[in-house]
């Protein structure tokens, strides 16, 4: 992941509604959530939410899939992992094992030595 993409992702997540939308989609998993339901759950106007979701999409953090008239969004976990990998690439002075628990959690696995 290049620095420009990282900056776009961090900027996208640096806004309250977009951060909440991304967290909602992470929680929803592979099933995702229709755009209208995201707006409803977050108490946002639908056209404003569409703009927020577009920013997250352009930042590589969510994906949109059309199902008839409904646009369903899912968190792009590969994009999120790429962001985390970039941020922790040179973790802890060459001791990546220190960052391993955080990366394991991001991969939805229990940290090494702990049960799920």
C-alpha positions in Angstrom: 0.0 0.0 0.0 1.4 3.4 -0.9 1.5 6.5 1.3 -1.2 8.3 -0.8 -3.7 5.4 -0.3 -2.8 5.2 3.5 -3.5 8.9 3.9 -6.9 8.5 2.1 -7.9 5.7 4.3 -6.9 7.5 7.5 -8.7 10.6 6.4 -11.8 8.6 5.6 -11.7 7.0 9.0 -11.0 10.4 10.7 -14.6 11.5 10.3 -17.2 10.3 12.9 -19.9 9.1 10.7 -17.5 7.3 8.3 -15.8 5.6 11.3 -19.1 4.4 12.7 -20.2 3.1 9.3 -16.9 1.2 8.8 -17.2 -0.3 12.3 -20.8 -1.3 11.6 -19.7 -3.0 8.4 -16.9 -4.8 10.1 -19.4 -6.1 12.7 -21.8 -7.2 9.9 -19.1 -9.4 8.3 -19.4 -10.9 4.8 -23.2 -10.3 4.6 -22.7 -6.6 4.6 -25.5 -4.0 5.1 -27.7 -2.2 2.6 -26.9 1.5 2.3 -30.3 2.6 3.5 -30.0 0.5 6.6 -26.6 1.9 7.4 -28.1 5.4 7.2 -31.0 4.4 9.4 -28.9 2.7 12.0 -26.5 5.7 12.2 -29.3 8.3 12.1 -27.9 9.9 8.9 -29.6 11.3 5.9 -29.4 8.8 3.0 -27.7 11.0 0.5 -25.2 12.2 3.0 -24.5 8.6 4.0 -24.0 7.8 0.3 -21.3 10.4 0.1 -19.6 9.0 3.2 -19.7 5.5 1.8 -18.3 6.7 -1.5 -15.3 8.2 0.5 -14.8 4.9 2.3 -15.0 3.0 -1.0 -12.5 5.3 -2.7 -10.2 4.8 0.2 -10.3 1.0 -0.3 -12.1 0.3 3.0 -15.5 -0.8 1.8 -17.0 -2.5 -1.2 -20.4 -1.9 -2.8 -22.4 -4.6 -4.6 -25.7 -3.9 -6.3 -28.5 -6.4 -5.7 -31.4 -5.1 -7.9 -32.3 -1.7 -6.5 -30.3 -2.2 -3.3 -26.6 -1.4 -2.8 -25.1 -3.6 -0.2 -21.8 -2.5 1.5 -19.2 -4.7 3.1 -16.0 -3.8 4.9 -13.0 -4.5 2.6 -11.0 -6.5 5.1 -8.1 -6.9 2.7 -7.8 -3.1 2.4 -8.0 -2.8 6.2 -5.3 -5.4 6.7 -3.1 -3.6 4.1 -3.6 -0.4 6.1 -2.6 -2.1 9.3 0.3 -3.8 7.7 1.6 -0.4 6.4 1.2 1.2 9.8 3.1 -1.7 11.6 5.6 -2.5 8.8 8.6 -1.5 10.8 7.0 -2.2 14.2 8.8 -1.8 17.4 12.4 -1.4 16.3 12.5 -4.6 14.3 10.6 -6.7 16.8 7.4 -7.5 15.0 6.4 -10.0 17.6 5.4 -7.1 19.8 2.8 -6.0 17.2 1.7 -9.6 16.6 -1.3 -9.6 19.0 -2.8 -6.5 17.3 -2.4 -8.0 13.9 -3.9 -11.3 15.0 -6.9 -9.4 16.3 -7.2 -7.6 13.0 -7.2 -10.9 11.3 -10.1 -12.1 13.5 -7.9 -14.6 15.3 -7.0 -14.9 18.9 -3.5 -13.7 19.7 -0.9 -16.4 19.9 -1.1 -18.1 23.3 -4.7 -17.1 23.9 -7.9 -19.0 23.2 -10.6 -17.6 20.9 
